[in-house]
């Protein structure tokens, strides 16, 4: 905001130093407004006032959502208000921000809202305008603060690009330059401001990073805040909560801060945005955006020869550019290499929840698809692994008949976080700051001790440091940046000196698994088959029986996008066959992360695998078998590209010599993990966090939730599993049991007074009832409402009087308004007799 604009805080007054001349404007500005009804049930009233030096209200402008009106009036200090003049509120606030401009005339005030004259109010008190105030009963619909400025006819308001001569005959509305970006419009908080406010009110949870781990955790905690904070439901929406954060009813809501190192680069997943259409960009092309926006870590010379990855510093992190492939970890690998409690919880609850969060989609299965799967599952060669091919698990929506062709709802955490910023803009308990680099945690830990971390030290874009106070800290910055934060927190000491020998032995072993692939173009003998089949993406687990008994994941993309980077797929005008293999891996103890000039430097290689040669040979044989089965089933021909003349050689049958097994390289699809591991199922000595992702060293209130906590590199894209871990951590930090005790508003829309009782089906849960009559019935007059609180579904009994026995029954749910639309039955003769 320009310096000429004066901040005007809620329930405060700003006094002007000079008399304001006739023809001038007093301009109020709010960057946003909340149109949802007040969830506390107040007859809410947000108002701005023009005051005299004596404290008289020369003009009162009140916005009343509950009444759908804007009210104008005036009054002398200590005396009654004048008669009200009203206009309809609906349709007036028609932009994302609000400008209220009051033109001072000799005998009236001309009120402009968002460039339109909405009312002319005759002056009823003739005094000079000396001050303005901003007041509210209930929830304010504007920002706190709003901003105010006085503009003369000859001078525009601050930031006005061109001076405009204003005349009484044709007033020109006051305008502001539109926000240049989403980031400047919705992310106005700074590290400095947040640090200052946290001194008196530390955040319950500071979440460092906004990718899959941090973004899902933050969004789920925000949803829980919404569920527990409303004391009354929204009548008009009949929903569990309004979109904007409701006012707190008690202290169960949490103060949450998300710190993101980058800015707002993508407003949604990159695949939900326009993409190049020129030939040679086969595939979904998320890597096109990834390569444009990724950064580089420091690395050793040997790592630089093979490393393909890097961080993406932006809201949503790498969730904005990931490839959407979302398989679960195979059962044997998961049970053997992860804590038993984690294995049980994810399989029973959190995998399913994560799949719902991420819009996991399956296409329509046609007879030709079924025939293809059956053909691939036939195993005539006993040397090859058995398979159970199924649809590829993709975190997106597809439009039949273009299965696996164009992502329409690709999942990223940025969507929900941007919605939260638009709803609240940091005014409530959920806040986001961008472009803020987390240096370290404090105070510095001591060897052999576990104390509470008290603050996060953040550097803003100018390099200035700010301490943000916190009760709990969750590090979600990724497999390289998260350990870097821990290492920077040691104050120059070694890991062994600060955290102990076991920590030093287990920190920083960031590891990626091998990914191999075979790709080849093909053509349909009958082009109609392509139209029927559409894109195909299949997956199956394969076990290296007789080699080392580990399980890999095979993924086939047939005329469909692949999670492989585009550079690994040859340009071709023909449809492509791609089979990719993800192999599992132990963590590589030779890999390391060091801090050089305050930034991480990585040394990364693959973990040794003495059986790798045998596995690669089997994978080539497996690919040949699959390609020949597909060729026979779908009546297609594979062709081999000739680099010499640019033509193709027809392959009537695919042989092992016709294909090449490509290798992706570490970091290529951002699967690196394991630098701050949790325990393995049968091994606890190699862990840094416990099974609940809590640090076992240094601090007692620090958690980690990103790929760094994986104790093993499974044969799967780990994103879905990380999302499930994030939801599990959310429930560990903020039990869902605390969100179930919620209000049930019963509103009487019938023409008569009714009397209501509500059941309490689970005596072990809390309850709250409104004031009742002697026989426990609650009177609700026509048009009025009463509020109960329950933790589960209940029933209400609706009576026409305080004593009648006849009733109606309705089912009610916590957090949802129940409407009584018809009067209950009048007392029958028997009921009247019984009630005497």
N, C-alpha and C positions, 0 to 999 in steps of 0.2 A: 504494500500500500504506500502511495506517495506520502511524503512528509506533511503535505498540506491537508491531508485527511486526518481528522482527529478521532482516535478510538473512543467510543462511548460504550462503557460496560453496562451490563444489566443492573437495574436499580441504582443508576448513577446519573449525575447531571454534568453537563459541560456548559460553562459560561463564556460568552463572547465578550471580547474586550471593547468593541465599538458598537455603535448603533447600526442596525442593518437597514439599508435604504430601501424605499419602495422600488419594486421591480427586480429586486434580488431574489435568489433562490436559497432556501435551506435544503440541503440534499442529504438524505440518509441512504446508506448502502449496506446491503447484506449479501455475502457471497452465495448464500443458499437459503432455502426456507423449507420447513417441514409441514406438509399439507395434511399429515395424518392426525386424526383426532387425539386429544390428550388421553393417554392410557390410564391416568389416575382418576378419571371421571370428573375432573374440575370443569367448571364453566370457564374455560381458559380465555385469557384476555392479554394479548401482547400489544403494547401501545407505545407510541412516541408522542412527545408533547413539546409545544413551543411555549416558553414561560417568559413572564415579565420580570423586572428586577425585584418586584414586590412578592414574587412567588405565585402570582395568579396564572392560571392555565389559559392561555390565549387560544390555543387549538390543541385538542386531544384527538388523536387518530388511533382507534382501537381495532385490532384484528381478532375476530371471535370465530374460531373454527366451528365450535359447537352450535353456533347460531347462523353460520354461513353468511356473515355480514361484516362490513367495515362501518364503524360508528364514529361520528364526528360530534364533538360537543366542546364546551368551555365552561369555566367557573372560577370565581374568585376564591382565594385561599381562605379556608374556614367556612365557606358558604356552600349551598347546594349547587349541583350541576345544572346547566341549562338544559333545555329540551334536546333530545338526541336527533340527529339526522343520519340516515343509514343508506348504504348502497350494498348490493349483493357482492359477496367475496368471490363467488365462483367465476372463474375465467379471468380474474384480474391479475393474479400471479401466474403469468403464462410463460415465464422463462425460468432458467435454473437459478438465476440470481434476482435480487429485488432492488430497484432504485425508487425511492420516494422523494419527489421534489416538490417543495411547497413554495409557490411564487407569492411574494408579498405585494398585494395591491393596496390602494388607499382605503378601500372599504371592504375587502374580502381576502380570503386565501384561496388560491387556485392550486389544487392538489393533483400532481401527476404521479402515476405509478407505471413504471416500465414503459415510458414514452407516451402514455395516453392520459388525457385529462379525465379523471373519474368523478371529480366533485368540485364545486365552488362553494365555499363556506363563508357566509357573511360575518364580518367582525362584530362581536358582541361586547368585547372589552377593548377600548382604544388605549393601548399602552405600547411602548417600544418593546420589540423582541430582543431579549438579552440572554436567553439560555434555552437549552433543550434537555430533555430527559428521556430515558428508555426504561420502561417498567414492564412487569409481567405478573400475572396470577396464574400459576400452573407452569406448564412447559412453554418456553418461548418458541416461537416459530422461526425466529431469525438466529443469526450467529451471535455469539457473545465473545467479543464485542461486535457491535455494528460500527460503522464509521460515518462521520458527519463532516460537512464542509459548507461554507457560505460562498455562493457564486454570484458575481455581479453581472448585469446584462452585457457589459463590455468584455468581461473575462470569462472564459469557459471554466468548467470544473476541472480539477487536476486530471491530467492524462487526456483531456480533450484534444484531438489532433488539429482542429482548425477553429479559430475563434469565430463565433457566430453572433451577429447582432440580433438581440432579442427585442421584439416590439410587442406592446400590449395587444395590438390587433392580431398578430400571428405569433404566438409564443412558440419557441423552439424547444422541444423536450431536452432534458439533460441526459447525456449519454456517457457511458464509460467504454473504454476500449475493451473488447471481449478478451477473456483469458486466452493466451496464446497456445495453451496445451492442457491436456487432462491433468498433468502433474501440477502445474501452477494453479489450476482451478480447485483441485481437491486435496492436495497434499501441502498444506500451508504450515504445518508444524515444523519446528527446527529442533535440533539436538539441544541447543542452548535453552530454549523455552521449556522443553520437556524436563531437562535436568533441574531447572529451577523449581518446577512444580513438584518434582519427585522428592525434594528435600523434606517436605512436610508429609507427603503422602507417597511412600515408596510403592512401586508397582508390585502387584502380587506375582505377575509373571512377565519377565522380559524375554522375548523370543528373538534370537539372533538369526536372521535368515528367513526368506519367505518362499523357498522352493517347496517340494513335496512334503518334506518333514515339517518345516516351520509353518508353511502356509496352511496345510490341513489342520495342524494343531491349533493355530490361531483361529481359524474359521470355526472349528468345533467348539472351542472355548467361548467364542463370541455367541454362537447359537445357544449355548447353555446359559450365558448371561441373560440373553433375551428371555429364555424360558422362566428363569427364576425372578426376573426383575419386575414383571408386570403385576400390579395389584388388581388391575381390572382389564378385561379383554376389550378389544375394539368392537363396538356395536355394529358399525357399518360393514366391517370386513368379515365378522364372525370367524376370526382366525386366531391362531395361537399368539400372534403378536403383530404389531405394526412393523413396517419396514424399518423405520427409524428406532433407535434404542429408546425404550420407555424409561421413565423415571424410576429410580431404585425404590423398592419397597422395604428393603432391609440390607444388611451387610453381607448377604450371601453372594452378591455379584463381585466379580474380580476386576481389578485394574490390570489391563493387558497392554503391553507395548510390543510392537513388531519393529525391529531395526533392520533396514535393508541397505546394503552397501551401495547399490546402484540406484538409478532412477526408474521412471516409467517408460520402458521401451516398447512393450507390446501391451495393448489393452485386453488381449485375449491370446489364446494359443496361436502361434504363427500360422498354423494350417487352417485356421478359421479366417485368414486374411487373404488378399489377392496373392497369386503366385505367377511366376513366369510361365508362358505357354509355348515358348519356342521348342522345336524339336531338340532332343538331346537332354531333356530334363525329366526323363522317365522316373516315376516314383513320387512320393509325397513331398520330398524336398524340404523337410524340416532342417536338414543339415545345411541347406543353402543359407538359411537365416542364422543357424548356429555358427557357421564359419564367418559370417559377416560381423557378428556381435560378440564372439567369444574373446576372452583375454588369454594371456599366457602367464604361467607361473615360471619362476626361475627353475632351472633343471640342470642336471649334469650333462656332459657331452654325450655319454652313452644313452641316457634317457631321451635326449633330443632326437636321436636317430630313429627311434621307434614310436615316440609319443604322439598321439593324434588329438588329444583332448584339450580342455581348458575351461575355466569358469565363465559363466554369463552373469554379469552384475546388473540385475534389474529386478523390479518387483515380479515375483513369480519364479525368479532364478531360471534354472534349466528346465523347469516344468513348462516354460513357454516354447521350447524347441525340441522336446523329447519325441521319440518315434511312436508312442502310443501302444507299443506292444506290451501287454500286461498279463503274463502268465503267472500262476502260482509256482512256488518252489515245489519240486517233486517230493512226495511223501517221505521216501527213504532218506534223501539228503537233509530235509528239514528236521526230521526226527533225530537223526544221528549227530547233527552239527550245531543245533541251536538249543537253548534251554528248554526243558520239558514244558514249563509253564507257558513260555512264549509259543511253542508248538501247539499246545492245547488251546490257548486263547485265540490265536489267529484262525485255526481251523474251525473252531466252534462259533466264533462271533465276528472277528474283525476282518477276515478276508471278505466275507459277504458284505459287510458295511463299506469296506473300501471299494468294492466293485460297484456298489450303488452310488457312492460319491463320484466315481470316475466314469460314469455312463458306459459301463462295459456293454458292448453290443455283439449280437450274433445275427448274421444274415438269414434270410429265408433259405431253407434246404430244399432243393429240387431233386427229382429222381436222378438226374445226371450227376449231381453232387454226391448223392448216396452211392451211386455206382463207382465213382472215383475213389471214395474212401474205402469201399469194400475191396477194390482192386489193389490199392496200396497196402491194405492190411494182410493180404494173402502172402504167405511167406514160404516159398518153395525152396529157397536157399537157406539151409539150417545155420550157415555161418553168419548170417546177418541177424541183427536184433529183431525181436518181435516188436510190433507197433500197435498203437491204438490212436489212429489219426482222428483229430477233431478240429472244429473250427478254431482258427486263431483268435486269441483273446485280445481285443483291441479296445482301448479307452476312447471310444468315439461313437458317432452315429453314422449310419450309411443309408443311402437311399436306393432301394431296389429299382431298377436292376443293376445299379452300379455298385455292387458289393465290393468293399475294400478299394474303392476307386478314389472317391473324393470325401475327405473328412468334413462332416457338417457340424459336429459338436465336440471337437477335440478338447480333451480336458487339460486345464491348467489351473493352478491356484490363483493366478492373477485375477480371474473373473470375480471370484468371491471377495478378494481383498479390495478390489476396485469398487465393488458394490458397497462394501462396508465404509470405504472412504466417502463415497457419494452420499450415503445415508447419514453419516455422522460427522465427518470432517474433524475428528479428534475432539469434539465437544463433550463426549461422554467418557466412559471408562475404557474404551477400545481406541488405541492410537497407533498410527503408523508414521515413522519418519524415514525418509529416503535420503540417499547420498550421504550416508553416515557409516563410517568405517569403525568397526569395533576393534580397538587396540588390545585390551586385556581386561581381566576381571580383578577386583580388589576386595579386601586386602590380599597381599601376596600370601600364598599358602605356606605352611610350615611342615617340614618332613615329620611323618609319624602322627600328625594331628589332622583332625577334620573340624573345621570351623565353618561359620556361615559366610558366604560371599555377600558383600554388602552393596556393591555397585559394579556397573559396567562403564568402562572408560571409552568414550566415543570421540572420534575426530570428525569435524565437519569439513566442508570443502575448502575452507581457509586454512585447515591444519590445527585449529584451536581444539583443545581437549575439554570434554564435559563429562562429569560424573553423574550417571543416572542410577538412582537408588532402587534396589529391588529386593523383594523377599525370596524369590526363586528365579533362577536363570536357566533357560533352555537354549543350548547351542545347537543351531541347525544350519551351519554355514557350509557344510559339505565335507567330503573326506579329506580335503587338504586344508581348507580354511579353518575348520573346527579345531583340529590339533594345533594349528598355528596360533589360535587364540590362547589355548592352554600353555603353549610354549612361551608365548610373549608374556604370560602372567607370572613367569618365574623370576622376573626382574634381573635377568642376566645370569642367574645360576643355572647349573645343569639340571636335567630332569631327575637324575638320581639324588642330587642334593635337596631338591624341593619336594618331590613326591615320593622318593624312595626307589630302591633298586628294581622292584617288580614293575612299577610304572614305566621306568626308563627302558626296560626290556620289551615292553609290549606296545609302546606308543609309536605311531607313525608308519606302520607296515602297510601302507596303501597298496592295494593289489587289484589287478584286473584279470579276467579270465580270457582264455583263448576263444576267438570266434573265427570259424572257417566258413567258406561259402563256395558254391559253384553256381555260375550263371550262364545262360545260353538262350539265344533267341529261338523262336519257333513260329510256325504259321499253321492256321487251321485249313484242312483240306476243304471243309465246308464252312464258309464264313458265318452261316446261321448258327453254328455251334457256339461261336464266340458270343453272339447276342444272347443265346439261351443261358450259357454258363456264367457270363459276367466274370468279375475278378474273383479269384480264389486265394484264400490264405488259410493254411492248415498247420497244425503243430502236433508233435508226439514226443514223448519221452523215449529215449533209447538207452539201454544198459550195455556197457562194455563187458559182457559176460566172457569169462575166461581171460580177461586182460587185467582189470583192477576192480571190476564190479561197480564202478561209479556210473552215474546217470547223466547223460547229456540231453539237450533239448534240440530237436530238429524242427525247422520252420520252413514251409514251402509257400512261396508267393508265385502265383501263376496269373500273368496278365493283371497284376495288382501292385500296389505300392508295397515297398519293403522297408523295414526299419534300418536296413543298411544305408550308409551314406551314399549319395548319388555318384561320387567319384569312383565307387567300387562296381558300378553297373555300366557296362559299355553302352555308348550311344547307339540307338537302333530305331528304325521306323517300325520294326516288328515287335510283337508282344514278347515279353521276357519270362523265362523260367528262372527262379532263384531258390536255391535251398541253402539255408544258413544253419550252422551248428554252434550252439553255445556249450562250452565245456565247463565243468566245475573246477574249482581250484582251492587249495589251502592258501592261507595267507603267506606271503613271501617275507621271511624274517630279514632278508638282505635289503629290502626296500626301506626307505627312510625319508623323513621330512626334517629339514633344518631351517632355522630362521637366519636370514642374511639381510642386513639392512632393513629389518622389521618386516620382511616379506618371506613367505615360504619358498624353499628350494627343494625340489623333489628328486629322488633317485629311485626309479621304478623299472622293474623288469618282471618277467613271468616267474612264478614259482616253479622249481624243477619238477619235471614229469618224465620219469624214465621210460614210460610206456607210450609216449606221445607219438612215436613213429608208427606203432601198430594201430593206434587209434585213427590216425590220419588215413592209413591204408583202408581201414574198414569204412571210414566215412566216404571215401571215393567209391568204393563198391556199393555202398548204400545209395549214393546219388545215382549211379548208373542204373541200378535196379528200379528206383523210383521213376526215373525219366522214361525208361522203356515201358513201364506199366502205364504211365500217363499217356504216352504216345499211342498205345494200343487202345486204351479206354476212350480217349477223347478224339481219336482219329486226327492226330496232329503230326507234323514233321519238325524235328529239331534241325537247325542249320548252324553251321560253324562259320564264323566271320573270317574272311581272308584279309589280313591287314595289308597284303601286297597290292591287291587290285581293288579292294573295297567290296568285293562280291561275297557270295555265300556258297558253302558246300553243303548239299543235302545229305543228311545222315539217316539212312533207312533204319539203322539200329545204332544206339549209342554204345560205344566201347569205352573202356577205362582210359585209353590213350587220347580220346577225344576231349576229355575235360581236364580242367586245372582246378586244384584246390587252393583258393585264395585265402589270405590271412588278413584280418582287419587291422590289427595293431592295437595296443593298449590305449584306453581313453577315447577310442573312436566313437563309441555310443554312450559314453559317460556312465559306465558300470563300475568305476573304481570305488573301492570300499575298504573297510577293515582297519582303519587307522586308530580307532578308539573302541576296541571290540568288547562286546558282552561275553559272558561265559559260553563255552560249548556245553553240550549235554553232559559229557563225562569229564570235563576239564575246566577248572575254575582259575587255575594259576595264570592263565594267559589273558585275563580280562581286565579292563579298566573301568567299565560301568557294570552295574549289576543287571539282573534280568528285567528290572523296571527302568533301565536306562539312566540310573542315578550314578553319579561319580562316586567311586570308592576311595578316592584319594583327595586330600587337600580341603575340599569343601563338602558340606552336608546338605546343600540346597541347590546344587548344580546338576542339570540333566543334559544329555546329548540325544538328539533325534535326527539323524541323517544316515547316509550310507556308511559312515565311519563306524557305526556300532555293529555291523555284521561281523560275526566271528569266522565266516567262511564265505567264499564266493560261489554261490549256487549257479546251476546251469539255467539261468532265467534272467530276463530283465528284472532287476530288483525293485522297480518303482512301485508296483502293487504291494509288495511286502513292506516297503517303507511306509506307504500310506496306511496300511493296517497297523503297523507299529505306532504311528503317530496318533491314530484314533485310540489305540490302547493306552498310550501315555496320557492322552486327554482325560480318559476315564480314571486313570490313576491319580491325576492331579485334582480333578474336579469330578467327583463321583456322580454318575447320572441319577443316583437315588435322590440327590439334593435338588434335582430339577423337576421331580414329579409332583411335589407338593405345590400346587398352583391354584389360582383363583378360578372359580366357576361363577360367571355372572349370569343371573337369571333376570331377563327383562320382560316385563308384561306389556305386550302390544294389544291385548284384548280391550274391550270397551269397559270392563268392570274390574273392581278390586279382586285379587285372588289371594289365597293363603297357601303357603308352600312348605313342605318338609323335604329334607334330603337324607338319603341313607348314608351310612358309614360302614362300608362292607368289610374293611380290614381294620380291626381295632388296634392293630399294632402301629398304624400310621397316624400322623398328626391330622388335626382337623380344626377348622375355624368356622363358626356360624354367626350370622347376624342376629340382632336382637329379635326375640320371638315372643309370642303371646303365652299365656299360662299353659296352654296345651302344646307348646313347642312348634306352633305354626308361625311362619314368618309372613307378615302382611306386605303385599306389593301392590300399590295402587296403579291404576292404568297409566301407562307411559313411563313408569319408574322401574328401578332395578334394585336388586340386592346381591351381595357377593358372599359366597361360601368359599372355603378352600379345602381341597381334597388331593390325595395322591394317586387316585385311580378312578376309573369309570364308576359312576353312581347312577341312582335313579331319583327323580323328584316326583312327589305326589302333590297334585294341584287341586285345591278345594275352592268352592265358591264362597265359603264362610268359615268362621273360626271353629264351628262345631259340627258341620255336616259330615256325614260318613262317605258320601259319594265323591269320587275323585277321578282325575285323569293322571296318566303316568307318562313321563318322558325320560329318555336316557340322556345323561349329561357327561361331559368330559372336561378334565382339568385344562384350563387355558383357552377354552372355547365358549363364547357367549351362547346361551340358550334362549330362544325366543318363545314366549307363550303367545300364540296368535289367536287362539279361540278361548272363549270363556268355558270353564269347567261345567259339568252338569249341575243343574239346580237340585237342591235337596229333594229326594223322593219322600213319599208319605212315610215309608218305613224308616228312612233316615231321620226325618223330623221326630218321629216317635221315639227312636232309640236315643236321640240326643237330649231328650227331656230328662 
